[in-house]
Amino acid sequence: MRINPVLKNETKLAVRSFKFTLMIFFYVALLSSGALFIFNMNVGDAYFNGVNLQSIVYFYIGMAVIQAILLMFIVPSLTSTAICAEREKQTLEVLLSTKMSTLSIVIGKLLASISRVIILIICTMPIYSITFLIGGVNLVNILELSLFFIVTTIFVGSIGVFISTFVKTSRVATAIAYGVTLFIYVGIIILAYIVIMYNASKANNAQDIAIPLFTYLSPTFGFASLLINQLGNVSGLGFYGMDVVNMAQFEYGNIISIGIQIVFSVILVLVSAYKLNPLNKGIKFKRRNKKKVKNEFKKIAV
């Protein structure tokens, strides 16, 4: 099996680095600390009253929310400098001069960046096994949540690589990537909430409001839909104003969100590869030269 050369090289460098080991350690330690805190809060009186399975559900929700927030901050920092770093080190031209296509370079950079995040997601699966062993959440729920996190990582990673292709400096690319990620995660949900409350104030029946279509672009909506479908209890999530929304839209919300993320990821990768291709710039340059030559001939004729 032939492995992408960029992915192979980047993976070797990342594994040999001590920073990657520290990143895994601190990530698992931080998530374990949050899990231990939530677990002690929910089952603190289990010695006298027994274990309440509903409290384990809250532990599962808290763990999922903490990990989603951590991934939202980790992924853009790893992917937004994928192409910018090569350009700043003046090695991008050397990479483009190889036999690899620009699509292979972009895919290799993307996979090399998100592979470290996927390892983090896999390393935290044993922490979720507490809920599986005690009860309240089954193994399928944990696998579905991990799969959703992996798809979201690919989506946010493709956004970072896309920005890195168009922006020349790493600092600017990282800042833009964080801004776009924050808007996708939080901004779209705020806009959707404003639209829902506005429609509810005008509707006669304020218990069947449709969710705006642009809400499906946010991974946060897919994440909430996944938890609702797994737990079957909206009140357990504590979302204010959910009583006015038509809950049937959440039934396939996570599946639609995953599909949209995959489609946009493919589009962003293809556009990044097209932008990175130096032949496209050459075509534009030749066209401009033809225009200049025509203008010079016109001046000579006059």
N, C-alpha and C positions, 0 to 999 in steps of 0.2 A: 504494500500500500504506500503510495507516494504522499508524503506530507508536505504541506505548503512550506517553502523554505523560510519565509518570514516568520511564520508561526513557530517553526522548529527552532530558529535562532533566538527569537524573543523568549520562548519558553525556557530554553537552556539558561539564558542570562537571568531570567526571573527566579528560577529555582535555585541557582547558585548564589543568589544574593541573600544576605542575612536579613535585609529589610522585609523580604517577603515572608520569612518565618516570623518576624516580629509582628507583621500585619495580621497574620493568621492568629497568633497568640492573643494580641490585644482585642481583635474582633470577637473571638470566641469568649475571652474573659469578660468583655463588656456585656455581651449578650447573656452569658451565664450569670453575671451579677444581677442584671435586670430580671432574669428568670427566677433566681433565688429570692429576690425581693418580692416579686409578685406571688410566688408560691407560698412564702411565709405569711403574706397578708391574707391569702385565701384559705389556707389550711392551718392557721395558727391554733385553732381550738379543736383540731381533729382528734386529739387524744381523748377528749371528753365527749364530743358530739359525733365523732366519726367523720369520714371524708364526704363532703358534698360534691357530687359530680358536676353540678352547675358551676362551682368555683373553678374546676379544672378547665371549663370552657373559657372563663375569663382569663385564665393563665395562657391558654392558647391564643386568644385574641391579643393580649398584651405582648406576647412574644412575637407574633406576626407583625404588629404595628412597629415595634422597636426595630425589627430587622428591615422592614420596608423603609424606615427613616434612614437607617445606616446605609443601605444600598443607594438611596437617593443622593447621598453625599459622596459615596466612594466611587461609583461608576463614572460620573463626569470627570473626576480628577484623573482617572486612569486612561480615558479614551480621548479627551479633548486635546492632548498633546501628541497623539499618535503620529501625525504627519508633520506638525509644527516642529517637533523635536528634530526630526530628520532634516528639515529645512534650515533650522538654526545651526545644526552641526555641519551643514553643507555636505551632507551625504545623500540627499534626496536625488540629486542628479545621477550619482553613481548607481543608486537603486533603480532609477528609471532606465538606465542604460543596459540593464541586464535583460535576459530573455523573458523574464516574467512580465505578464501583462499588468496594466494598472489595476484591473479588477482583482487579480491575485494578490497584489500588494495591499490593496484596501481590505480585502477579506482577511488576509494574514494579520494585518495590524489590528483589525477588529477582534478576531478570534484570540490573538495573543493577549489583548487587554481584558476581554471578558472571561477568559479561561481562569484567571486568578480569582475573579468574583464568583465564578461557578464553584471553584474549590471551597471558597468561604461558605457558600450556601450548603454544599454537601457536608462540610465540617460541623455545621450547626444542626443538622438533622437529628443527631443523637440527643440533643437538648429537648427537642419536641417529643422524643420517645417517652418522656415522663408522662405526658398526657395519654399516650397510647397504652402504657403499662397500667396506669391507674384506672382509666376509662373516661368516657365522655367524648373522646375524639379517636377515630380509627386511623389505621395506617394509610388508607387511601386519601384521607384528608391531608395528611402531611405531605404525601407525594404530589398531590394536586397543587398545594401551596408552593412547594419547591419548584415545580414545573412553571408555575405562573411567575415566580421570581426570576427564573432563568430567561423566560421570554421577555420580561420587562427589562432585564439587564441587556439583552441583545438590542432592544429598541432604543434604550437610552444610550447604549454604546454606539449605535449607528448614528445617532444625533451628534455625539461627541466627535466621531470621525468625520462626519460631514462638515461640521464647523471647523475642525482642524485643517481640512482641505482648503477652505476658502480664506481662512485667517492666517496671517504670516507669523505672529508671535504667540508664544505659549500662554503668556499671562492674559492676553485679550481673549484667546480662545477658551481658556478655562472660565473666565468671568462670564462670557456669553453662554457657555454650556450650562453653567449653574443657573443663570437667569432663565434660559429656555426650559430647563428641567423643572425649576420651581414653578414656572407658569403652567407647565403641563400637569404637574402633580397637584398644585394648589389653586393656581389662577383659574383654570377651567372649571374646577368645582365651585369656586366662589361665584363665577359668572353664572353657572348653571343654577346655583341656589338662588341668586337674585332673580333670574328669569322665572323659576318655579314659584317663588313667593309673589312675584308680580302677577303671574297668571292665576295664582290661587286667590288673590285679592279681587280679581275681576270675575272669576268663575262662580256660577251658582252652586255647583257641587264641588267643594274644595277637598275632595277625597279621591279624585281620579285624575290628577294632573300628570301630563306626559312629560317625560324627561327630555330636554333638548338634545338634538342629534349630536351636537359637538361634544357632549359629555362623554361619548364613547371613545373620544380621542385620549382621554385621561386614564392612565393606569390605575389611578385611585378609585375610579368607578368600577373597573374590573376587579380590583382587590376587594372592595366592599361587596360587590355582587357574589364573589367567591365565598366570602365569609357568611353571607346571608344564606346562600344555597347549602353550605355545609352545616350550619348551625340551625337554620330554620327559625330563627328568632331575631327579629329586627330590634326589639327593645334591648336585647343584650349588647348591641353595638352602641347604643346611646346617641344616635343621630337625632338632632333636633330638627323638627319639621318634616320627618319622614312619613308622618301620618297623612299628608296631603298628596303623596306620590302614589301612582299606580304601581303596586309592587310586582305585577306580572312582568314588568320590564327588566327586573333583576334576575329573572329565571335563566336567561341566556346571556346576561350582561357580560359575564366573565369570558364566555366563548367568543362573543362578538369583539370584545376588547382585545383578546389574544389574536384574532384574525386581523384586526386593524393594525396592531403593532407589528405583526409579521409583514404585512403588505408595505407599510411605511418603511420598515427596516430595509426591505429589498430595494425600494425606490431610492432611499438615501444612499445606499451602497453603490447603486448603479450611477447615480448622479455624481457621487464623489469620484468614482473611477473615470467617468467622462471628463470631469474637471481636471483631474490629475494627469490625464493623457497629454503629453507635450505635442503630439501630432495635431490636436485640435487647435492649439495656439499657433502652430505653424501655418495651418490653413488660413487663419485669420490674418496672419502676417503677410502671406503671399497675396491675399486679396487687397490688402492696403497698398502693397507695393505696385500692383497693377493699376490702381487708381492714381498713384503718384506718377507712374510712367505715362498714363494717358494725359494727365494735366501738363506734364512737361512737353509732350508732343504738341498739345494745343498752344502752349506758349511759343514754341519754336515756329509753328505754322503762322501765328500772328506776327 
